[in-house]
Amino acid sequence: MPRTTFNELLDAGVHFGHLKRKWNPQMAPYIFMERNGIHIIDLEKTAIKLDEAAAALKQIAKSGRKVLFVATKKQAKDIVAERVNKINMPYVTERWPGGMLTNFPTIRKAVKKMASIDKMGTDGTFDTLSKREKLQITRQRAKLEKNLGSISDLTRLPAALFVVDVTKEYIAVREANRLNIPVCAMVDTNSDPSNIDFPIPANDDASKSISLIVNTLCTAMEEGLQERKFEKEKEAVKEKKGAAKTELSVAEEEEGEESVEEKIHEHTETAEIHEEEEFVGQRARIKKPAGKINIK
């Protein structure tokens, strides 16, 4: 069953492309027609590509890896930040910091700097500084939080990238391609889908269109996370059952050993009793007086 219907895509305005003079020839397979100088996107192909992208991101979420959402466009910032926060995935809605993927260790150092500033406030170091130093550090912390706060939990390179506008976020796409990180993106009629692993032909300017695509992908990832959680619980139950069976088998073995020891002990006691009885009988026969001898 498709995750979105044709009517939902139509109502959200996903089919509206750019002016004909701004089109990219690489998008020709996804263009249905031209009307009033505007290209119309083929929504049948959009639905297929959207399902493929949703399935791919669902598997990534199920495996426990992260997907980095990139959307610095004004109309996409709030939509992405609000929806992606619910599934605990990293996102970039401010300026893309150059080298974020190709120079990831440096970005991690900046995130650690933010953590060290927080630590200064808790251990009392912040109180020993002058008013000017406090102001400088506070501003630095605010700047780091604005640019990198949403990726503070990203301890390693993401497994995939989701981009709203590949033309605007070309640096992010280029870095991902250099590191062979799969890219899933909304591509409009003025974009180049050749460098995108999972292109979704859609209107990347309308907020309704962006909201529908992002919500569909996030819902698929939520399913993957739920399946992962269910499998973990299932494995935990299996481990408990296995531990219980092991304890039971050990107890049975111990009981078996005890029963064998009891039988050996009983057999030993029986043998000792027989030996004592035979010894007493022999002594009785030895002490028995000899009979009288009749002399004729």
N, C-alpha and C positions, 0 to 999 in steps of 0.2 A: 504494500500500500504506500503510495507517495506521501511524503511528509507535508506537502502543500498542494493545494488544488490550483487549477488554472484560474479560477475566479478570484482566489485570494491574491495571486500574483497580479492579476489584472486590476483589482481594486486598489492595490498598493502602488500602482503606477510603475511596476518593475519594467514594463515594456518600453518606456520612453527612453530613447537614446539621444545623442547629440545631433547637431546640424550635420547635414550631409557633407559640407565642405570640411568639417573637422574630423571626419571618420578615419579610422585606421584600417587599411585593407586586410589586415590579419583577422579582423572581426567579421569578415564577409560570411563565413559559415553560420554565424549566429544572428544575422540580420534577416528579418522576415520580409520587410518591405520599406518603402519610403512614402511618407505622407506629409505634405506641406513643407517639404524641405528638411524633415526630421526623420531619422532612421528609427524603425520600430523593431525591437528585439523579439526573436522567436521564443515565446514563453514555454513551448513544449520542450525545447532544448534546455531552457533555463531550469525547468523542473527536474529533468534528468540529471543535469550537472549538479544541481543542489542536493539531490539524493546521494550522488556519488561522494560529494564533499562531506555531507553529514555522516555517511557510513565510515569514511576515513577518519574523521575527527572523533567519532564515537569509539573506534578501536584504540586510538591514541589515549583517550581518557580512560578507557578500560584497562590499559596497560600501566596506568599510574604516571604517565608522563604529562608534560605541560605543553599547552598551546599558547603562543604569544599573540594577542590581538593588537593590531596597529590601526589607529583611526585618529588622525590629528585634524580632520576636517571639522569645522565648527558645528555642522548639523549632525555629526556622528559621535562627537565626544561624549555627551551625556548618555546617549543611548547605549554605547558600548560599555562605558564605565558602570552604569547601573545594572545592566544585564550580566556582564561578565563577573562582577563582584559576587553574584549569587552562587557561582560554581567554583569560586576560588582559583581563578586562572589569572595570570599576569596580563597586563595591558599597558599600552602607551597611547595616551591621548594628548600629550603635550608635544613639544618639538622632539623629533627622533634624534637621539644623541648619536652622532657619527661614530662608527666603530663599536656599537653596542653588541654586535654579534662577533665581528672579526677581532675585536679587542675586548672580549668579555672580562678577562681578569681585572682590567682597569675599572670597568663599571662596577665590579664586585667590591673593589677597594673603596669606591665612592659610597656604596651602600653600607659598608662596614664603618666608614667615617660617620655616617648618620647614626649608626648604633653606638659608636663611641661617644658622640655628643649626648645622646640620651643617658648613657652611663654616667657622664660628668654631672648630670643633674641629680642623679640618685645617690652618688657617693660623696657629695658635698664639695667636689672640686669647683663646680660652677659658682659657688658662693664666695670663693677666694679671689675671683677675677674682678677686674675693674668694670665700671659701668660700660665703658667703650668696648672692651673685649666681649662682654656679655652680649651687647647689641650685635657685634660682628658675627659671633657664633650663632646667635638666634636667626639672623638673616641667612647665614649659610645653611643652617638646618632647614629653614623654610624652602629655600631654593632646591635643596636635594630632595625634600619631600614632594615638591611639586613635580619634578622631573623623573625621579626614580622611586618614589614611594610605592607605586603600584607594582613594581617588580622586585620588592625587597625579599619576597619568598622564592625568587628564581635563583636557585643555587647553582644551576648548570644550564647549558644551552637548551633552548626549547626543542621539542620534537617536531614542531610545525609552526608555521606563521599564518595568521589570517589578516589580510589587508583589505581595507575598504576601497581605496582608490590607488591603483598601482602606478598611475601617472604621477600622483603627488608623493607617494611613498616609494619612489624608485630606488632610493638609497637602501631602504630596508630590504627590498626585493633583491637588489644586487648582492648585498651581504649574505642573504639566505642562500642565493644561488651559488655563491663562492664556497659556502660551507656545506653544500648539498642538503640543506634543510628544506623539506617540502613546503610549498607555498600554496595556500588556498586564498582566493581573492575574488572580490566583486570586480568584474571588468565591464566597463561601459564601451560604447561604440568608438570612442576616441582612444582606447587603450590597446596595448599590445599583449595578447594572451600567450605568446610563444614561450615566455619564461615562467609561466605559472603552471604548477602541477595539477591543480584542481580549479580551473577557471569557472566562475559563475557569471554568465552574461546577465547583467542587471543594471538598472539605473542606480548609480552610486552618488547621486546628488539629492534625491528626495528622502526625507527623513522616514517616511512610511516604508519605502522600499528597503532602506538600511535596517530598520527595526524588524521587518519581517524576516530578512535573511539571517540577521544575527540571532534572533530569537529561535529560528529553526535549528541553526547549528548548535546553539547552547542547549536546547532541549535534547538534541541527540547526544551531546556530551554528558548531560545529566543522566541519561539512560545508561551510558557506559560506566559512569561512576557508581550508579546504583547496582549494576551487575557485578562490578568489582567488589563492592561492599558485601553483596550477597554471597559471592564465591568465597570471600575471606571468612565469613561467618560459617559457611558450609565446611570449609577446611578445618576451622576451629572445632566444630562439632565432631568431625571425623577424628581429629587428634585426641579429643577427650574420650571418644569411644575406644580408640586404639589404646590409650593409656589405661582405661578401665579393663579392657581385655587382657592387657599385659599383667596388670595387678592380679586379675582373677587367675590367670595361668600360673603365675608365681605362687599364689596361695595354694592352688591345687597341687603344684609340685611339692610344696612344703608339707601339705597334708599327706601326700603320697609317701614322702620320705619318712614322716612321723609314723605312718601306718606300717611301713617296712621295718623301721626300728622297733616298733612295738612287737611285731611278729617275731623278729629276731630275739628280742628280750624274752618273750614268752617261750620260744623254743629252747633258749638257753636255760631258763628256769626249769622247764620240764626235764631237760637232759640232766640237770644237776639233781633234781628230785629222784630220777631213776638211778643215778649213780649212788646217791645216799642209800636208797632202798636196797640196792644190790650189796653195798658194803655192809649194811646192818645184817642182811641175810647171811653173808659169809661169816661174820663174827659170831652170829648165833649158831651156825653149824659147827664152828670150831670149838665153842664153849660147851656144846651139848655133850653130857657124859656118855662114855661108851657103854654098851649093854653088857650084862653079866655073861660070863663064859661058863657053860654047863660042862662039868667034867664027869663023864660017865665012868 
